[in-house]
């Protein structure tokens, strides 16, 4: 049996020193992490500068957007005003072209009345020439004459004022067809300007 020497065993010394070394290593690691965090985190002054710059950029973008909006709003207002003026002019001068083509017709009628001691033949020729001018004016204005003799009765374009037997005329007319036209009708651009007054076969 050996006697204690009073000196600690080598294993005991290592076991006693180990916790102290681990503590020092842990402390060193903590200090390193803290230093890294301090380096990564921006200083308050730098963060404030970044926020100020972002705010200035935001203000600049708002001003640009406001300027674009005001310019577009002004353009839309100008377009609306021009459109209203164009529509008003279109309503006001819609018949300008048609009226221009009727002026020669009036000139011809006035010239015919100004001539004294006309022969019936000359008067008839003058009226025929004036009628041709009027027909040309109607053609340019897309005014179409409705003279539906012998056609099937169309209540959208014709107005019946009498019913007559279809066999009373020669040649005979089928039932519900126009026998005669008392007054011609007119279309303008396929729209009824005035219906034709007609008599219809029973």
C-alpha positions in Angstrom: 0.0 0.0 0.0 1.5 3.3 -1.1 1.5 6.4 0.9 0.2 9.7 -0.4 3.0 11.9 -1.6 1.2 15.2 -1.2 1.5 16.0 -5.0 -1.6 15.8 -7.2 -1.7 13.1 -9.8 -1.1 14.0 -13.4 -4.6 13.0 -14.4 -6.0 15.0 -11.6 -4.1 18.1 -12.8 -5.4 17.7 -16.3 -8.9 17.3 -15.1 -8.6 20.4 -12.9 -7.1 22.5 -15.6 -9.5 21.5 -18.4 -12.5 23.5 -17.2 -10.5 26.6 -16.9 -9.2 26.3 -20.5 -12.7 25.7 -21.8 -13.9 28.8 -20.0 -11.1 30.9 -21.5 -11.9 29.5 -25.0 -15.6 30.3 -24.5 -14.9 33.8 -23.4 -12.6 34.4 -26.3 -15.3 33.1 -28.7 -18.0 35.4 -27.1 -15.7 38.4 -27.5 -15.1 37.6 -31.2 -18.8 37.3 -31.9 -19.5 40.6 -30.1 -16.8 42.3 -32.2 -18.3 40.8 -35.4 -21.8 42.0 -34.5 -20.5 45.5 -33.7 -18.7 45.6 -37.1 -21.8 44.3 -39.0 -24.4 46.6 -37.3 -24.4 50.1 -38.9 -23.8 53.0 -36.7 -27.0 55.0 -35.8 -25.6 58.0 -37.8 -25.2 55.9 -41.0 -28.7 54.4 -40.7 -30.2 57.9 -40.3 -28.3 59.1 -43.5 -29.7 56.1 -45.4 -33.3 56.8 -44.3 -32.9 60.5 -45.2 -31.7 59.6 -48.7 -34.6 57.1 -49.1 -37.0 59.8 -48.1 -35.6 62.3 -50.5 -35.8 59.8 -53.3 -39.5 59.1 -52.4 -40.3 62.8 -52.5 -38.6 63.1 -55.8 -40.6 60.2 -57.3 -43.8 61.8 -55.9 -43.1 65.1 -57.6 -42.3 63.3 -60.9 -45.6 61.4 -60.7 -47.5 64.5 -59.8 -46.0 66.4 -62.8 -46.9 63.5 -65.2 -50.5 63.4 -63.8 -51.0 67.1 -64.2 -49.7 67.0 -67.8 -52.0 64.1 -68.7 -55.0 65.8 -67.0 -54.3 68.9 -69.1 -54.1 66.9 -72.3 -57.4 65.1 -71.5 -59.1 68.4 -70.8 -57.8 69.9 -74.1 -59.0 66.7 -76.0 -62.4 66.9 -74.3 -62.8 70.6 -75.3 -61.7 70.0 -78.9 -64.1 67.0 -79.2 -67.0 69.2 -77.9 -66.1 71.9 -80.4 -66.0 69.3 -83.3 -69.3 67.8 -82.3 -70.9 71.3 -82.1 -69.5 72.2 -85.5 -70.8 68.9 -87.0 -74.3 69.6 -85.7 -74.2 73.2 -86.9 -72.8 72.5 -90.4 -74.1 69.0 -91.0 -76.1 70.1 -94.1 -73.4 72.4 -95.5 -72.6 70.1 -98.4 -76.2 69.4 -99.2 -77.1 73.1 -99.0 -74.2 74.0 -101.3 -75.6 71.6 -103.9 -79.1 73.2 -103.6 -77.8 76.8 -104.3 -77.6 76.2 -108.2 -81.2 74.9 -108.1 -82.4 78.2 -106.6 -80.3 80.2 -109.1 -82.0 78.3 -112.0 -85.5 79.0 -110.6 -84.8 82.7 -110.1 -83.4 82.9 -113.6 -86.5 81.2 -115.0 -88.8 83.6 -113.3 -86.7 86.6 -114.4 -87.3 85.8 -118.1 -90.4 87.5 -119.5 -92.6 86.2 -122.4 -91.3 82.7 -122.2 -92.7 80.1 -124.6 -94.1 76.9 -123.0 -91.3 74.9 -124.6 -88.6 77.1 -123.1 -90.2 77.1 -119.7 -90.5 73.3 -119.8 -86.8 72.9 -120.8 -85.8 75.2 -118.0 -87.8 73.3 -115.4 -86.4 70.0 -116.7 -82.8 71.3 -116.3 -83.6 72.5 -112.8 -85.1 69.1 -111.9 -81.9 67.5 -113.1 -79.8 69.8 -110.9 -82.1 68.9 -107.9 -81.7 65.1 -108.7 -77.9 65.5 -108.7 -78.1 67.4 -105.4 -80.2 64.5 -103.9 -77.7 62.0 -105.2 -74.8 63.8 -103.6 -76.7 64.0 -100.4 -77.7 60.3 -100.6 -81.4 61.2 -100.8 -83.2 58.3 -102.5 -86.7 58.6 -104.0 -89.4 56.0 -103.0 -91.7 55.2 -105.8 -92.9 51.6 -105.0 -95.5 50.9 -107.6 -96.0 47.1 -107.9 -93.8 46.4 -104.9 -95.0 44.6 -101.7 -96.4 47.0 -99.1 -93.7 47.8 -96.5 -95.2 49.6 -93.4 -91.6 50.8 -92.5 -91.4 52.8 -95.8 -95.0 53.2 -97.0 -98.1 54.7 -95.6 -101.4 53.2 -96.9 -104.1 55.8 -97.5 -106.5 53.5 -99.5 -107.3 49.9 -100.2 -108.5 49.0 -103.7 -109.2 45.7 -105.5 -106.0 44.4 -107.2 -108.1 43.4 -110.3 -109.3 46.9 -110.8 -106.0 47.9 -112.5 -104.3 46.6 -115.6 -102.2 44.6 -115.1 -103.7 43.2 -112.0 -101.8 43.7 -108.7 -101.4 40.9 -106.2 -102.9 41.4 -102.7 -100.9 43.5 -100.2 -98.9 45.1 -103.1 -98.8 48.8 -104.0 -101.3 49.8 -106.7 -100.4 53.5 -107.0 -98.3 56.2 -105.4 -100.1 59.4 -104.4 -96.9 61.0 -103.1 -93.4 59.8 -103.4 -91.3 59.0 -100.3 -87.7 59.6 -99.6 -84.8 57.9 -97.8 -81.6 59.5 -96.6 -78.8 57.1 -95.9 -81.3 54.2 -95.7 -83.4 56.1 -93.1 -86.9 57.1 -94.0 -87.1 60.9 -94.5 -90.7 60.7 -95.6 -92.9 57.6 -96.2 -94.5 57.2 -99.6 -98.3 57.6 -99.6 -99.8 54.6 -101.5 -102.9 52.7 -102.3 -102.7 49.0 -101.6 -104.4 46.0 -103.3 -106.8 44.1 -101.2 
